[in-house]
Amino acid sequence: MITVSTARAIELANQVLVNNPFVAWYNEGATATLGGTAIIAGGERANAVTGSTYDKWRPNVTGTTAALSFDFGTARTIKFASIAAHNAYTFGATVALQSSPNNSVWTTVSSALAVKGAMAFRVTGSARYWRFNFTGLTASNALSVGVAFMGQELVIPTRLYQGFAPVITPTEVQLQSNVSVGGELLGSSVITQGSRYRLTYHLCTQRLFVVPIGWIFKQRSALARDFSSHGVRKNTRRICIIAGVMVT
């Protein structure tokens, strides 16, 4: 489920990008100092930013709320935040994305009633501290979250039409088989599962792909930072694009 804040909806509408596809590609939350509600043994906060779903953040819920906070050191603009592999919906909890300048006074940027499956928030705002705040809990609720994401979103300035097939089922699954003493297969358990996707940007003609030059340079900087910092070879990058001019 994706919830779009009012401020972000206005931004997208002004840029005529409301129904355009977008990509969230790098979890900046993994670089932040994590805090919030005390944890139970084995439920470290860092588990939520490893990218895997089997190790989870497990707070010690002693009241009606629990929080996982991110301290970025300096003000950080966040456009996309998400949680996955969670069980908040089983407790009827509400999930709020909040920001703060001082880790004391918190402002709700967006919120939604917890549902089964991934929950995402498309927002806009800048603050040093961000957090996921869970309310409507009961003491001793065994809340857990496998993935917590904070970062940016790359909005593609044209829509995807015929020929695009989104990933809707896991393409990579790791299994662990259980075998009896006698060598009989007892069954298999899913350890991890997910999907891997690749995006390629090609040179396009003016009549197919026309965007403002400001967008090109803004997204070029974001992509260059990610491609150069996170294990992707720079010389594999092909970025498209305006009026027949290629930006590399």
C-alpha positions as CSV (number, residue, x, y, z in Angstrom):
1,M,0.0,0.0,0.0
2,I,1.3,3.4,-1.0
3,T,0.2,6.6,0.9
4,V,1.0,9.9,-0.7
5,S,1.2,13.0,1.6
6,T,-0.7,16.1,0.6
7,A,2.5,18.1,0.1
8,R,4.0,15.4,-2.1
9,A,0.8,15.1,-4.1
10,I,0.9,18.8,-4.8
11,E,4.5,18.6,-5.9
12,L,3.8,15.7,-8.3
13,A,0.7,17.4,-9.7
14,N,2.6,20.6,-10.4
15,Q,5.2,18.6,-12.3
16,V,2.6,16.5,-14.1
17,L,4.1,13.4,-12.6
18,V,1.1,12.0,-10.6
19,N,0.8,8.7,-12.4
20,N,4.4,8.3,-13.5
21,P,6.5,5.3,-12.3
22,F,9.2,5.8,-9.7
23,V,12.1,3.8,-8.3
24,A,13.4,3.8,-4.7
25,W,16.9,2.4,-5.0
26,Y,19.1,3.1,-2.0
27,N,18.2,2.8,1.7
28,E,19.8,5.9,3.3
29,G,18.4,4.7,6.6
30,A,21.2,2.1,6.7
31,T,23.7,5.0,7.1
32,A,21.8,6.7,10.0
33,T,22.2,6.1,13.7
34,L,19.2,4.1,14.8
35,G,17.3,4.7,18.0
36,G,13.8,4.5,19.5
37,T,12.1,2.0,21.7
38,A,14.3,-0.4,23.6
39,I,14.6,-3.9,22.0
40,I,14.2,-7.4,23.2
41,A,17.1,-9.9,22.9
42,G,18.0,-10.6,19.3
43,G,15.7,-7.8,17.9
44,E,18.4,-5.3,17.1
45,R,17.4,-2.1,15.3
46,A,20.0,-2.8,12.7
47,N,18.1,-5.9,11.6
48,A,15.6,-3.6,9.9
49,V,18.1,-2.0,7.5
50,T,20.0,-5.1,6.3
51,G,17.8,-5.6,3.3
52,S,16.8,-9.1,4.4
53,T,13.4,-10.1,5.8
54,Y,14.2,-13.0,8.2
55,D,16.1,-10.9,10.8
56,K,13.8,-8.3,12.4
57,W,13.6,-5.3,14.7
58,R,11.7,-6.4,17.7
59,P,10.9,-3.6,20.2
60,N,10.1,-4.2,23.8
61,V,6.5,-2.9,23.8
62,T,5.6,-1.8,27.3
63,G,2.8,0.7,26.4
64,T,0.7,1.7,23.4
65,T,3.5,2.9,21.2
66,A,6.8,1.9,19.7
67,A,9.2,3.8,17.4
68,L,12.2,3.2,15.2
69,S,14.2,6.4,14.7
70,F,16.9,7.5,12.3
71,D,19.5,10.2,13.1
72,F,21.2,11.4,9.9
73,G,23.5,13.8,11.7
74,T,22.3,16.7,9.5
75,A,19.0,17.6,7.9
76,R,18.1,15.0,5.3
77,T,15.4,15.3,2.6
78,I,13.3,12.2,2.5
79,K,10.9,11.4,-0.5
80,F,10.1,7.8,0.1
81,A,9.9,5.6,3.3
82,S,8.6,2.1,3.7
83,I,8.3,-0.9,6.0
84,A,7.9,-4.5,5.0
85,A,7.9,-8.0,6.5
86,H,6.1,-6.6,9.5
87,N,3.2,-7.8,11.7
88,A,1.8,-4.4,12.8
89,Y,-1.5,-5.1,11.1
90,T,-2.2,-8.0,13.4
91,F,-2.4,-5.6,16.3
92,G,-4.5,-3.0,14.5
93,A,-1.7,-0.5,14.8
94,T,-1.3,2.8,12.9
95,V,2.0,3.6,11.3
96,A,3.2,7.2,11.1
97,L,6.2,8.6,9.4
98,Q,7.4,11.5,11.5
99,S,10.2,14.1,11.4
100,S,11.9,16.2,14.1
101,P,14.7,18.8,14.2
102,N,15.7,17.9,17.8
103,N,14.6,14.3,18.5
104,S,12.1,15.7,20.9
105,V,9.2,17.4,19.1
106,W,7.9,15.2,16.3
107,T,5.7,16.1,13.4
108,T,3.6,13.5,11.5
109,V,4.4,13.8,7.8
110,S,2.1,10.9,6.8
111,S,0.3,8.0,8.4
112,A,-1.9,5.0,7.6
113,L,-3.6,2.1,9.3
114,A,-1.3,-0.9,9.2
115,V,-2.1,-3.5,6.5
116,K,-0.6,-6.8,5.6
117,G,2.4,-6.5,3.2
118,A,4.7,-3.6,2.4
119,M,3.6,-0.1,3.4
120,A,5.1,2.9,1.6
121,F,4.9,6.7,2.1
122,R,5.7,9.2,-0.6
123,V,6.4,12.4,1.1
124,T,8.5,15.5,1.0
125,G,10.4,17.1,3.9
126,S,13.8,17.8,5.4
127,A,14.9,17.0,9.0
128,R,17.8,15.5,10.9
129,Y,15.6,13.0,12.7
130,W,13.0,10.7,11.1
131,R,11.1,7.8,12.6
132,F,8.4,5.2,12.1
133,N,6.0,5.5,15.0
134,F,3.6,2.7,15.8
135,T,0.5,3.5,17.9
136,G,-2.6,1.6,19.0
137,L,-0.5,-1.2,20.5
138,T,-1.0,-3.1,23.8
139,A,1.8,-3.8,26.2
140,S,3.6,-7.0,25.4
141,N,2.5,-7.0,21.7
142,A,5.3,-8.9,19.8
143,L,5.7,-6.2,17.1
144,S,8.4,-6.9,14.5
145,V,9.6,-5.2,11.3
146,G,12.0,-6.9,8.9
147,V,12.6,-4.0,6.5
148,A,12.6,-0.2,7.2
149,F,13.5,2.1,4.3
150,M,14.3,5.8,4.2
151,G,15.5,7.5,1.1
152,Q,14.8,9.1,-2.3
153,E,12.6,8.2,-5.2
154,L,13.6,8.6,-8.9
155,V,10.4,9.6,-10.8
156,I,10.6,8.7,-14.4
157,P,9.3,11.7,-16.5
158,T,7.3,9.6,-18.9
159,R,4.9,6.7,-18.3
160,L,5.5,3.1,-19.1
161,Y,3.2,1.6,-21.6
162,Q,3.2,-1.6,-23.6
163,G,6.1,-4.0,-23.1
164,F,6.7,-3.3,-19.4
165,A,6.2,-6.3,-17.1
166,P,6.5,-5.4,-13.3
167,V,7.8,-8.0,-10.9
168,I,4.9,-9.4,-8.9
169,T,6.3,-12.6,-7.6
170,P,9.7,-13.5,-6.1
171,T,12.4,-14.3,-8.6
172,E,15.1,-15.3,-6.1
173,V,14.2,-17.8,-3.3
174,Q,16.6,-19.4,-0.8
175,L,15.4,-22.6,0.7
176,Q,16.6,-24.8,3.6
177,S,15.8,-28.5,3.3
178,N,15.0,-30.6,6.4
179,V,16.2,-34.2,6.2
180,S,15.6,-37.0,8.7
181,V,18.3,-39.1,10.3
182,G,17.5,-41.8,7.7
183,G,18.0,-39.4,4.8
184,E,14.3,-38.8,4.1
185,L,13.3,-35.3,2.9
186,L,10.9,-33.8,5.5
187,G,10.2,-30.5,3.7
188,S,11.8,-27.2,2.9
189,S,11.6,-23.8,4.6
190,V,11.9,-20.4,2.9
191,I,14.9,-18.5,4.3
192,T,14.8,-15.5,2.0
193,Q,12.9,-14.4,-1.0
194,G,12.7,-11.4,-3.2
195,S,13.2,-10.0,-6.7
196,R,16.0,-8.4,-8.6
197,Y,15.4,-5.8,-11.3
198,R,17.5,-3.9,-13.7
199,L,16.8,-0.6,-15.3
200,T,18.6,0.7,-18.4
201,Y,18.3,4.2,-19.8
202,H,18.8,4.6,-23.6
203,L,19.2,7.6,-25.9
204,C,15.8,8.7,-27.0
205,T,14.6,11.0,-29.8
206,Q,12.8,14.3,-29.0
207,R,9.4,13.0,-30.1
208,L,9.7,10.0,-27.8
209,F,11.1,11.5,-24.7
210,V,11.2,15.2,-23.9
211,V,11.9,16.5,-20.4
212,P,13.1,19.8,-18.8
213,I,16.8,20.1,-18.8
214,G,16.7,20.8,-15.0
215,W,15.3,17.3,-14.4
216,I,18.2,15.8,-16.4
217,F,20.9,17.3,-14.4
218,K,19.1,16.7,-11.1
219,Q,18.6,13.0,-11.8
220,R,22.0,12.6,-13.4
221,S,23.6,13.7,-10.1
222,A,21.5,11.3,-8.1
223,L,22.2,8.4,-10.4
224,A,25.9,9.1,-10.6
225,R,26.2,9.2,-6.8
226,D,24.4,5.8,-6.5
227,F,26.1,4.1,-9.5
228,S,29.6,5.2,-8.3
229,S,29.1,4.5,-4.6
230,H,27.2,1.2,-4.5
231,G,29.1,-1.4,-6.6
232,V,27.9,-0.6,-10.1
233,R,30.5,0.2,-12.7
234,K,30.3,3.7,-14.0
235,N,30.9,2.7,-17.6
236,T,27.7,0.7,-17.7
237,R,25.6,3.9,-17.3
238,R,23.6,5.1,-20.2
239,I,21.3,8.1,-19.4
240,C,18.9,9.7,-21.8
241,I,18.1,12.7,-23.3
242,I,16.5,15.7,-24.2
243,A,16.0,16.9,-27.7
244,G,18.6,14.5,-29.1
245,V,21.3,15.5,-26.6
246,M,22.8,12.7,-24.6
247,V,24.0,13.2,-21.1
248,T,26.7,10.8,-19.9
